[in-house]
Amino acid sequence: MDRQEIEAKVKEFLIEDLEIDEERITPEARLKEDIGIDSLDFVDIVVIVEKKFGFKIKTEEMAKVKTFSQFCDYIETKLA
C-alpha cells in the first residue's frame, strides 16, 4: 500500500466514521486542535485502524503524533 492509498483510507474513515468535515483534513492539520479528535474518537480510530490496516496502535507510539501527516507516517512505518 502506497502513501496515497494510506492517506485516502485515513481521510475516508475520518469523514465517514467520525463525521469530520473534509476541508478540515489537511497534511498540517493537528489531530486534536484542528480536526477535533478527542479521546473517545481515538478509541474508535484504534479499532478502525486495526480493521483496515491490520495492526494495533500503541498509545505510547502515538504520543508523538500531532498532525494528519504524522499519523499517516506512523501507519506507513507500521506497514513497511
N, CA and C atoms as an extended XYZ file, in Angstrom:
240
Properties=species:S:1:pos:R:3:atomname:S:1:resname:S:1:resid:I:1 pbc="F F F"
N         0.850       -1.185        0.000 N   MET     1
C         0.000        0.000        0.000 CA  MET     1
C         0.891        1.242        0.000 C   MET     1
N         0.643        2.144       -0.937 N   ASP     2
C         1.487        3.337       -1.001 CA  ASP     2
C         0.907        4.482       -0.159 C   ASP     2
N         1.666        5.564       -0.087 N   ARG     3
C         1.303        6.698        0.769 CA  ARG     3
C        -0.060        7.295        0.391 C   ARG     3
N        -0.327        7.412       -0.899 N   GLN     4
C        -1.602        7.992       -1.333 CA  GLN     4
C        -2.786        7.130       -0.887 C   GLN     4
N        -2.616        5.824       -0.969 N   GLU     5
C        -3.689        4.917       -0.539 CA  GLU     5
C        -3.919        5.025        0.968 C   GLU     5
N        -2.832        5.136        1.729 N   ILE     6
C        -2.946        5.285        3.188 CA  ILE     6
C        -3.704        6.568        3.514 C   ILE     6
N        -3.276        7.688        2.910 N   GLU     7
C        -3.933        8.971        3.177 CA  GLU     7
C        -5.410        8.925        2.796 C   GLU     7
N        -5.719        8.297        1.664 N   ALA     8
C        -7.115        8.203        1.214 CA  ALA     8
C        -7.956        7.394        2.189 C   ALA     8
N        -7.418        6.264        2.672 N   LYS     9
C        -8.157        5.420        3.621 CA  LYS     9
C        -8.373        6.137        4.949 C   LYS     9
N        -7.332        6.821        5.432 N   VAL    10
C        -7.448        7.539        6.710 CA  VAL    10
C        -8.475        8.660        6.573 C   VAL    10
N        -8.361        9.420        5.496 N   LYS    11
C        -9.301       10.518        5.264 CA  LYS    11
C       -10.729        9.983        5.177 C   LYS    11
N       -10.889        8.866        4.487 N   GLU    12
C       -12.218        8.272        4.310 CA  GLU    12
C       -12.849        7.907        5.649 C   GLU    12
N       -12.091        7.238        6.538 N   PHE    13
C       -12.719        6.856        7.803 CA  PHE    13
C       -12.903        8.042        8.740 C   PHE    13
N       -12.055        9.061        8.635 N   LEU    14
C       -12.272       10.262        9.445 CA  LEU    14
C       -13.576       10.943        9.038 C   LEU    14
N       -13.833       10.992        7.738 N   ILE    15
C       -15.042       11.638        7.224 CA  ILE    15
C       -16.277       10.783        7.489 C   ILE    15
N       -16.201        9.507        7.140 N   GLU    16
C       -17.380        8.644        7.232 CA  GLU    16
C       -17.687        8.169        8.647 C   GLU    16
N       -16.672        7.691        9.356 N   ASP    17
C       -16.914        7.105       10.672 CA  ASP    17
C       -16.940        8.136       11.797 C   ASP    17
N       -16.119        9.175       11.690 N   LEU    18
C       -16.060       10.177       12.760 CA  LEU    18
C       -16.765       11.474       12.388 C   LEU    18
N       -17.310       11.523       11.161 N   GLU    19
C       -18.085       12.668       10.686 CA  GLU    19
C       -17.313       13.987       10.770 C   GLU    19
N       -16.069       13.950       10.317 N   ILE    20
C       -15.225       15.147       10.287 CA  ILE    20
C       -15.344       15.772        8.902 C   ILE    20
N       -15.456       17.095        8.866 N   ASP    21
C       -15.554       17.801        7.584 CA  ASP    21
C       -14.260       17.637        6.802 C   ASP    21
N       -14.398       17.273        5.525 N   GLU    22
C       -13.229       17.008        4.682 CA  GLU    22
C       -12.272       18.187        4.608 C   GLU    22
N       -12.791       19.404        4.568 N   GLU    23
C       -11.919       20.581        4.435 CA  GLU    23
C       -11.029       20.807        5.657 C   GLU    23
N       -11.365       20.188        6.776 N   ARG    24
C       -10.528       20.309        7.984 CA  ARG    24
C        -9.310       19.388        7.933 C   ARG    24
N        -9.334       18.401        7.031 N   ILE    25
C        -8.270       17.401        6.972 CA  ILE    25
C        -7.230       17.802        5.932 C   ILE    25
N        -6.137       18.379        6.419 N   THR    26
C        -5.007       18.756        5.569 CA  THR    26
C        -3.756       18.103        6.151 C   THR    26
N        -2.671       18.005        5.378 N   PRO    27
C        -1.457       17.371        5.918 CA  PRO    27
C        -0.966       18.003        7.221 C   PRO    27
N        -1.075       19.338        7.341 N   GLU    28
C        -0.562       20.021        8.544 CA  GLU    28
C        -1.578       20.095        9.669 C   GLU    28
N        -2.810       19.673        9.401 N   ALA    29
C        -3.866       19.782       10.414 CA  ALA    29
C        -3.520       18.964       11.652 C   ALA    29
N        -3.610       19.623       12.805 N   ARG    30
C        -3.348       18.936       14.076 CA  ARG    30
C        -4.581       18.111       14.441 C   ARG    30
N        -4.343       16.877       14.855 N   LEU    31
C        -5.437       15.936       15.113 CA  LEU    31
C        -6.432       16.465       16.148 C   LEU    31
N        -5.927       16.964       17.259 N   LYS    32
C        -6.817       17.437       18.322 CA  LYS    32
C        -7.344       18.835       18.034 C   LYS    32
N        -6.445       19.779       17.832 N   GLU    33
C        -6.819       21.185       17.744 CA  GLU    33
C        -7.553       21.536       16.454 C   GLU    33
N        -7.099       21.029       15.315 N   ASP    34
C        -7.671       21.427       14.026 CA  ASP    34
C        -8.768       20.480       13.537 C   ASP    34
N        -8.548       19.186       13.706 N   ILE    35
C        -9.513       18.208       13.210 CA  ILE    35
C       -10.580       17.919       14.269 C   ILE    35
N       -10.216       18.060       15.543 N   GLY    36
C       -11.188       17.889       16.620 CA  GLY    36
C       -11.313       16.475       17.152 C   GLY    36
N       -10.255       15.685       17.016 N   ILE    37
C       -10.278       14.313       17.512 CA  ILE    37
C       -10.060       14.332       19.030 C   ILE    37
N       -11.008       13.740       19.754 N   ASP    38
C       -10.870       13.672       21.213 CA  ASP    38
C       -10.552       12.241       21.640 C   ASP    38
N       -10.490       12.008       22.934 N   SER    39
C       -10.087       10.684       23.423 CA  SER    39
C       -11.083        9.593       23.045 C   SER    39
N       -12.363        9.913       22.976 N   LEU    40
C       -13.352        8.914       22.556 CA  LEU    40
C       -13.179        8.576       21.082 C   LEU    40
N       -12.899        9.596       20.263 N   ASP    41
C       -12.633        9.357       18.839 CA  ASP    41
C       -11.401        8.478       18.676 C   ASP    41
N       -10.406        8.698       19.527 N   PHE    42
C        -9.171        7.925       19.437 CA  PHE    42
C        -9.439        6.431       19.639 C   PHE    42
N       -10.350        6.111       20.548 N   VAL    43
C       -10.710        4.705       20.778 CA  VAL    43
C       -11.283        4.119       19.484 C   VAL    43
N       -12.153        4.875       18.823 N   ASP    44
C       -12.715        4.429       17.541 CA  ASP    44
C       -11.623        4.264       16.496 C   ASP    44
N       -10.697        5.199       16.452 N   ILE    45
C        -9.606        5.152       15.476 CA  ILE    45
C        -8.771        3.885       15.658 C   ILE    45
N        -8.492        3.507       16.896 N   VAL    46
C        -7.711        2.301       17.175 CA  VAL    46
C        -8.404        1.081       16.559 C   VAL    46
N        -9.705        0.980       16.760 N   VAL    47
C       -10.471       -0.147       16.229 CA  VAL    47
C       -10.479       -0.119       14.699 C   VAL    47
N       -10.708        1.054       14.119 N   ILE    48
C       -10.771        1.190       12.661 CA  ILE    48
C        -9.423        0.868       12.021 C   ILE    48
N        -8.345        1.386       12.573 N   VAL    49
C        -7.008        1.129       12.016 CA  VAL    49
C        -6.693       -0.357       12.078 C   VAL    49
N        -7.033       -0.992       13.188 N   GLU    50
C        -6.783       -2.425       13.313 CA  GLU    50
C        -7.534       -3.193       12.220 C   GLU    50
N        -8.777       -2.807       11.966 N   LYS    51
C        -9.595       -3.490       10.968 CA  LYS    51
C        -9.110       -3.196        9.538 C   LYS    51
N        -8.806       -1.931        9.238 N   LYS    52
C        -8.456       -1.538        7.866 CA  LYS    52
C        -7.000       -1.822        7.495 C   LYS    52
N        -6.097       -1.720        8.481 N   PHE    53
C        -4.667       -1.851        8.188 CA  PHE    53
C        -4.018       -3.090        8.798 C   PHE    53
N        -4.682       -3.737        9.755 N   GLY    54
C        -4.194       -4.996       10.287 CA  GLY    54
C        -3.112       -4.923       11.348 C   GLY    54
N        -3.034       -3.825       12.086 N   PHE    55
C        -2.100       -3.755       13.218 CA  PHE    55
C        -2.727       -2.944       14.339 C   PHE    55
N        -2.199       -3.140       15.551 N   LYS    56
C        -2.696       -2.412       16.711 CA  LYS    56
C        -1.866       -1.147       16.935 C   LYS    56
N        -2.546       -0.061       17.238 N   ILE    57
C        -1.874        1.194       17.573 CA  ILE    57
C        -1.400        1.098       19.020 C   ILE    57
N        -0.161        1.493       19.251 N   LYS    58
C         0.364        1.542       20.620 CA  LYS    58
C         0.267        2.994       21.097 C   LYS    58
N        -0.401        3.188       22.213 N   THR    59
C        -0.645        4.531       22.737 CA  THR    59
C         0.647        5.314       22.915 C   THR    59
N         1.677        4.647       23.435 N   GLU    60
C         2.943        5.358       23.674 CA  GLU    60
C         3.588        5.822       22.367 C   GLU    60
N         3.398        5.079       21.286 N   GLU    61
C         3.941        5.489       19.992 CA  GLU    61
C         3.149        6.656       19.407 C   GLU    61
N         1.869        6.687       19.680 N   MET    62
C         1.011        7.759       19.156 CA  MET    62
C         1.205        9.078       19.907 C   MET    62
N         1.871        9.048       21.035 N   ALA    63
C         2.055       10.257       21.838 CA  ALA    63
C         2.765       11.363       21.053 C   ALA    63
N         3.657       10.982       20.144 N   LYS    64
C         4.422       11.967       19.367 CA  LYS    64
C         3.676       12.435       18.119 C   LYS    64
N         2.606       11.744       17.770 N   VAL    65
C         1.868       12.050       16.545 CA  VAL    65
C         0.911       13.211       16.803 C   VAL    65
N         1.132       14.307       16.090 N   LYS    66
C         0.315       15.508       16.304 CA  LYS    66
C        -0.525       15.891       15.097 C   LYS    66
N        -0.051       15.604       13.881 N   THR    67
C        -0.741       16.061       12.676 CA  THR    67
C        -1.258       14.890       11.841 C   THR    67
N        -2.133       15.214       10.887 N   PHE    68
C        -2.645       14.203        9.961 CA  PHE    68
C        -1.499       13.536        9.215 C   PHE    68
N        -0.552       14.330        8.756 N   SER    69
C         0.597       13.797        8.019 CA  SER    69
C         1.425       12.850        8.889 C   SER    69
N         1.657       13.217       10.137 N   GLN    70
C         2.411       12.353       11.052 CA  GLN    70
C         1.654       11.051       11.335 C   GLN    70
N         0.330       11.129       11.400 N   PHE    71
C        -0.479        9.936       11.613 CA  PHE    71
C        -0.326        8.987       10.423 C   PHE    71
N        -0.345        9.550        9.215 N   CYS    72
C        -0.148        8.725        8.014 CA  CYS    72
C         1.276        8.165        7.976 C   CYS    72
N         2.269        8.955        8.409 N   ASP    73
C         3.656        8.473        8.512 CA  ASP    73
C         3.718        7.265        9.443 C   ASP    73
N         3.043        7.371       10.582 N   TYR    74
C         3.028        6.295       11.575 CA  TYR    74
C         2.467        5.015       10.956 C   TYR    74
N         1.333        5.130       10.268 N   ILE    75
C         0.727        3.958        9.626 CA  ILE    75
C         1.657        3.396        8.573 C   ILE    75
N         2.275        4.275        7.788 N   GLU    76
C         3.176        3.844        6.722 CA  GLU    76
C         4.350        3.041        7.283 C   GLU    76
N         4.918        3.486        8.415 N   THR    77
C         6.053        2.754        9.000 CA  THR    77
C         5.618        1.382        9.528 C   THR    77
N         4.382        1.294       10.016 N   LYS    78
C         3.874        0.027       10.537 CA  LYS    78
C         3.614       -0.970        9.407 C   LYS    78
N         3.306       -0.468        8.223 N   LEU    79
C         3.002       -1.340        7.089 CA  LEU    79
C         4.246       -1.722        6.296 C   LEU    79
N         5.360       -1.035        6.569 N   ALA    80
C         6.593       -1.280        5.801 CA  ALA    80
C         7.214       -2.619        6.132 C   ALA    80
